[in-house]
Amino acid sequence: MGGVSAPQAVRDRDPGLQPERTRLAWRRTTLSSTVAAVLAVRTALHGGPTPGGVAVCALCCALWLGFLWVAQRRIRVLASRPRPPALAGRQATAAVLCAVALAVCAAALVV
């Protein structure tokens, strides 16, 4: 087809590109999470602090910190090894739960 056999193509693949793209994706997702948390805080405190708004705001900040912790650990692993191991199930679950819960809390503040 292309003149290169499949095993040869696998051997010639640069393993450094995928971890770098994944690391950059984690950074973008962290930035998006930060923006969502800041907007949630702004929305909660816009009309004056209420007990419910402050509680949801604190929850958003805690979820953001949890996601930030998972993301930074993964970014460090991706940057430190040429062939990083797969993301652990517990870390993946924590990242997904933090991201979804942050979105739900932010949506609750808007409504």
Secondary structure, DSSP 8 states (H G I E B T S, - for coil): --SS-HHHHHHHS-TTHHHHHHHHHHHHHHHHHHHHHHHHHHHHHHT---HHHHHHHHHHHHHHHHHHHHHHHHHHHHHH-SS-----HHHHHHHHHHHHHHHHHHHHHH-
